């Protein structure tokens, strides 16, 4: 059955295509890109790109290209409403959620490149999608969802033949981070934790390689060693409110989807005993309205300027 479905998908992808005509190769192409699941050759500058990583589209848009297909992460409506993305991305089709892809829909978009960097794409999915278009999976040498933002952006740029442009963007972004670190040398080495709470009685802490925590590290902060050992190689670990003591740090940044969660936390006796709380060194940051939490969750070359403009002043207000 799966084989028959794949045949149908590939037939759909082929519909409406024109016969290949030998042409002179564009400058810089073909390019060969190594990634976690293999090596991919891209013969010509891609024009119809589908991004399967949760935030992959940002790097594509930063290079002036509008993807034709994307993943639904925050379920924002209208899609692409974030201030760093609005009016830049166009109207791409949604082709899945997280690591569940609608292969038929991807094929119908007739992509000439599929990117899956900030994703958990598996070999079987990669092999199937590679029969539709060249696929560039995750960055080599990192756990799924664990590659640094700059490495993912550079992988995207290489596949698009725009490495020099991306290097300039990353240099500018690194310069902004350095300017903040130079302004606040007192942040160097101080500890910081990023957490959220989606349901009563539980909270989650993000690992040091998670984009949200990486943003704070790029400002000079570090994650407490004790909590990092508990998290290990995973992206995030859930705790019950009985473990609120693990949140002790120089800075605590809560990413919250509801103000009700803030009130519930502040009423917990164990939480109120934390030094980081008593000394007002905790921040309560919404994912949306304004989307500061979303901006550090994406932590991309597009969202970082917004995050710097909105979160840094809140950190500066803590004495």
For each residue, the residues with C-beta under 8 A, 3 or more apart:
1: 4 5
2: 5 6
3: 6 7
4: 1 7 8
5: 1 2 8 9
6: 2 3 9 10 103 128 131
7: 3 4 10 11
8: 4 5 11 12 104
9: 5 6 12 13 103 104 107 132
10: 6 7 13 14 107 131 132
11: 7 8 14 15
12: 8 9 15 104 107 108
13: 9 10 17 107 108 110 132 133
14: 10 11 17
15: 11 12
16: 110
17: 13 14 110
18: 21
19:
20:
21: 18
22:
23:
24:
25: 29 30 43 44
26: 29 44 45 161
27: 161
28: 31 161
29: 25 26 42 43 44 45 161
30: 25 41 42 43 44
31: 28 41 42 158 159 161
32: 39 40 41 42
33: 39 40 41 42 136 155 158 159
34: 38 39 140
35: 38 39 40 136 137 138 139 140 155
36: 137 138 139 140 141 142
37: 121 123 126 135 137 138
38: 34 35 126 137
39: 32 33 34 35
40: 32 33 35 130 134 135 136 159
41: 30 31 32 33 134
42: 29 30 31 32 33 46 113 134 136 159 161
43: 25 29 30
44: 25 26 29 30 112
45: 26 29 160 161
46: 42 49 65 111 112 113 159 160
47: 65 112
48: 68 109 110 111 112 113
49: 46 60 65 67 68 69 111 112 113 114 115 160
50: 67 68 69 70 95 106 109 111 113 114 115 133
51: 56 57 60 67 69 70 71 114 115 116
52: 56 71 95 96 101 114 115 116 119 121 129
53: 56 71 115 116 117 118 119 152
54: 71 73 98 118 119
55: 58 73 118 211 298 299 300 303
56: 51 52 53 59 60 71 115 116 117 118 119 152 156
57: 51 60 61 67 70 85 89 92
58: 55 61 62 84 85 298 300 301 302 303
59: 56 62 63 152 153 156 157 166 300 301 302
60: 49 51 56 57 63 65 66 67 115 156 160
61: 57 58 64 65 66 67 85 88 89 302
62: 58 59 153 166 169 300 301 302
63: 59 60 156 157 160 162 165 166
64: 61
65: 46 47 49 60 61 160
66: 60 61 88 89 90 92
67: 49 50 51 57 60 61 70 89 92
68: 48 49 50 92 93 109 111
69: 49 50 51 92 93 94 95 105 106 109 111
70: 50 51 57 67 79 89 92 93 94 95
71: 51 52 53 54 56 94 95 96 97 98 119
72: 75 79 94 96 97
73: 54 55 97 98
74: 287 288 294
75: 72
76: 79 80 81 82 288
77: 81
78: 81
79: 70 72 76 92 94
80: 76 85 86 89 90 92
81: 76 77 78 85 86
82: 76 85 86 291 294 295 298 303 306
83: 86 291 306
84: 58 295 298 302 303 305 306
85: 57 58 61 80 81 82 88 89 302 303
86: 80 81 82 83 89
87:
88: 61 66 85 302
89: 57 61 66 67 70 80 85 86 92
90: 66 80
91:
92: 57 66 67 68 69 70 79 80 89
93: 68 69 70 105 109
94: 69 70 71 72 79
95: 50 52 69 70 71 101 102 105 106 109
96: 52 71 72 99 100 101 102 105
97: 71 72 73 100
98: 54 71 73 119 120
99: 96 119 120 121 122 125
100: 96 97
101: 52 95 96 106 125 129
102: 95 96 105 106
103: 6 9 106 107 128 129 132
104: 8 9 12 107 108
105: 69 93 95 96 102 108 109
106: 50 69 95 101 102 103 109 111 114 129 132
107: 9 10 12 13 103 104 110 132
108: 12 13 104 105
109: 48 50 68 69 93 95 105 106
110: 13 16 17 48 107
111: 46 48 49 50 68 69 106 114 132 133
112: 44 46 47 48 49 133 134
113: 42 46 48 49 50 133 134 136 159 160
114: 49 50 51 52 106 111 129 132 133 134 135 136
115: 49 50 51 52 53 56 60 135 136 156 159
116: 51 52 53 56 119 121 126 129 135 136 137 138
117: 53 56 136 137 138 139 147 152 155 156
118: 53 54 55 56 138 145 147 152
119: 52 53 54 56 71 98 99 116 137 138 144 145
120: 98 99 144 145
121: 37 52 99 116 125 126 137 138
122: 99 125 126
123: 37 126 127
124: 127 128
125: 99 101 121 122 128 129
126: 37 38 116 121 122 123 129 130 135 137
127: 123 124 130 131
128: 6 103 124 125 131 132
129: 52 101 103 106 114 116 125 126 132 133 135
130: 40 126 127 133 134 135
131: 6 10 127 128
132: 9 10 13 103 106 107 111 114 128 129
133: 13 50 111 112 113 114 129 130
134: 40 41 42 112 113 114 130
135: 37 40 114 115 116 126 129 130
136: 33 35 40 42 113 114 115 116 117 155 156 159
137: 35 36 37 38 116 117 119 121 126
138: 35 36 37 116 117 118 119 121 142 144 147
139: 35 36 117 142 147 148 151 152 155
140: 34 35 36
141: 36 147
142: 36 138 139 146 147 148 151 209
143: 146 209 233
144: 119 120 138
145: 118 119 120 210 235
146: 142 143 209 233 235
147: 117 118 138 139 141 142 151 152
148: 139 142 151 152 214
149: 152 153 211 214 299 300 301 304
150: 153 154 170 174
151: 139 142 147 148 154 155
152: 53 56 59 117 118 139 147 148 149 155 156
153: 59 62 149 150 156 157 166 169 170 300 301
154: 150 151 157 158 163 166 167 170
155: 33 35 117 136 139 151 152 158 159
156: 56 59 60 63 115 117 136 152 153 159 160 166
157: 59 63 153 154 160 162 163 165 166 167
158: 31 33 154 155 161 163
159: 31 33 40 42 46 113 115 136 155 156
160: 45 46 49 60 63 65 113 156 157
161: 26 27 28 29 31 42 45 158
162: 63 157 165 166
163: 154 157 158 166 167
164: 167 168
165: 63 157 162 168 169
166: 59 62 63 153 154 156 157 162 163 169 170 301
167: 154 157 163 164 170 171
168: 164 165 171 172
169: 62 153 165 166 172 173 301
170: 150 153 154 166 167 173 174 301
171: 167 168 174 175
172: 168 169 175 176
173: 169 170 176 177 301 304 305
174: 150 170 171 177 178
175: 171 172 178 179
176: 172 173 179 180 304 305 308
177: 173 174 180 181 218 219 308
178: 174 175 181 182
179: 175 176 182 183
180: 176 177 183 184 219 220 308 312
181: 177 178 184 185 187 188 219 220
182: 178 179 185
183: 179 180
184: 180 181 187 219 220 316
185: 181 182 188 220
186: 190
187: 181 184 190 219 220 221 315
188: 181 185 220
189: 220 222
190: 186 187 220 221 222 250 251
191: 221 222 223 224 249 250 251
192: 213 216 217 221 222 223 249 250 251 252 253
193: 205 213 223 224 227 247 249 251 252 253
194: 205 206 210 212 213 216 253 255 296
195: 203 204 205 206 247 252 253 254 255
196: 203 204 206 254 255 256 257 293
197: 202 203 204 254 256 261 264 265
198: 202 204 257 261
199: 202
200: 264
201: 240 241
202: 197 198 199 238 239 240 241
203: 195 196 197 238 239 241 244 247 265
204: 195 196 197 198 236 237 238 239
205: 193 194 195 227 231 236 237 239 246 247
206: 194 195 196 210 212 213 235 236
207: 210 213 223 228 231 232 233 234 235 236 237
208: 213 214 217 222 223 228 231
209: 142 143 146 213 214 235
210: 145 194 206 207 213 214 235 236
211: 55 149 214 215 296 297 298 299
212: 194 206 215 216 253 255 296 297 299
213: 192 193 194 206 207 208 209 210 216 217 223
214: 148 149 208 209 210 211 217 218 299
215: 211 212 218 219 296 299 304 307 311
216: 192 194 212 213 219 221 251 253
217: 192 208 213 214 220 221 222 223
218: 177 214 215
219: 177 180 181 184 187 215 216 312 315
220: 180 181 184 185 187 188 189 190 217
221: 187 190 191 192 216 217 250 251
222: 189 190 191 192 208 217
223: 191 192 193 207 208 213 217 227 228
224: 191 193 227 228 248 249
225: 228 229
226: 229 230 246
227: 193 205 223 224 230 231 246
228: 207 208 223 224 225 231
229: 225 226 232
230: 226 227 237 246
231: 205 207 208 227 228 234 236 237
232: 207 229
233: 143 146 207
234: 207 231 237
235: 145 146 206 207 209 210
236: 204 205 206 207 210 231
237: 204 205 207 230 231 234
238: 202 203 204
239: 202 203 204 205 242 243 244 246
240: 201 202 243
241: 201 202 203 244 268 270 271
242: 239 270
243: 239 240 246
244: 203 239 241 247 268 270 271 274
245: 248 270 274
246: 205 226 227 230 239 243
247: 193 195 203 205 244 252 271 274 276
248: 224 245 274 275 276
249: 191 192 193 224 252 276
250: 190 191 192 221 276 281
251: 190 191 192 193 216 221 276 281 282 283 315 318
252: 192 193 195 247 249 274 276 277 281 282 283
253: 192 193 194 195 212 216 282 283 285 311
254: 195 196 197 261 262 265 282 283 284 285
255: 194 195 196 212 285 286 287 293 296 297
256: 196 197 259 261 262 284 285 286 287 293
257: 196 198 261 286 287 288
258: 261 262
259: 256 262 263 286
260: 263 264
261: 197 198 254 256 257 258 264 265
262: 254 256 258 259 265 266 284
263: 259 260 266 267
264: 197 200 260 261 267 268
265: 197 203 254 261 262 268 271
266: 262 263 271 272 277
267: 263 264 272
268: 241 244 264 265 271 272
269: 272 273
270: 241 242 244 245 273 274
271: 241 244 247 265 266 268 274 277
272: 266 267 268 269 277 278
273: 269 270 277 278
274: 244 245 247 248 252 270 271 277 278
275: 248 278 279 281
276: 247 248 249 250 251 252 279 281 282
277: 252 266 271 272 273 274 280 281 282
278: 272 273 274 275
279: 275 276
280: 277 318
281: 250 251 252 275 276 277 318
282: 251 252 253 254 276 277
283: 251 252 253 254 311 314 315 318
284: 254 256 262
285: 253 254 255 256 292 293 311 314
286: 255 256 257 259 289 290 291 292 293
287: 74 255 256 257 291 293 294 297
288: 74 76 257 291 293 294
289: 286
290: 286 310
291: 82 83 286 287 288 294 295 306
292: 285 286 295 296 306 307 310 311 314
293: 196 255 256 285 286 287 288 296 297
294: 74 82 287 288 291 297 298 303
295: 82 84 291 292 298 299 303 304 306 307 310 311
296: 194 211 212 215 255 292 293 299 303 307 311
297: 211 212 255 287 293 294
298: 55 58 82 84 211 294 295 302 303
299: 55 149 211 212 214 215 295 296 303 304 307
300: 55 58 59 62 149 153 303 304
301: 58 59 62 149 153 166 169 170 173 304
302: 58 59 61 62 84 85 88 298 305
303: 55 58 82 84 85 294 295 296 298 299 300 306 307
304: 149 173 176 215 295 299 300 301 307 308
305: 84 173 176 302 308 309
306: 82 83 84 291 292 295 303 309 310
307: 215 292 295 296 299 303 304 310 311
308: 176 177 180 304 305 311 312
309: 305 306 312 313
310: 290 292 295 306 307 313 314
311: 215 253 283 285 292 295 296 307 308 314 315
312: 180 219 308 309 315 316
313: 309 310 316 317
314: 283 285 292 310 311 317 318
315: 187 219 251 283 311 312 318
316: 184 312 313
317: 313 314
318: 251 280 281 283 314 315
319:
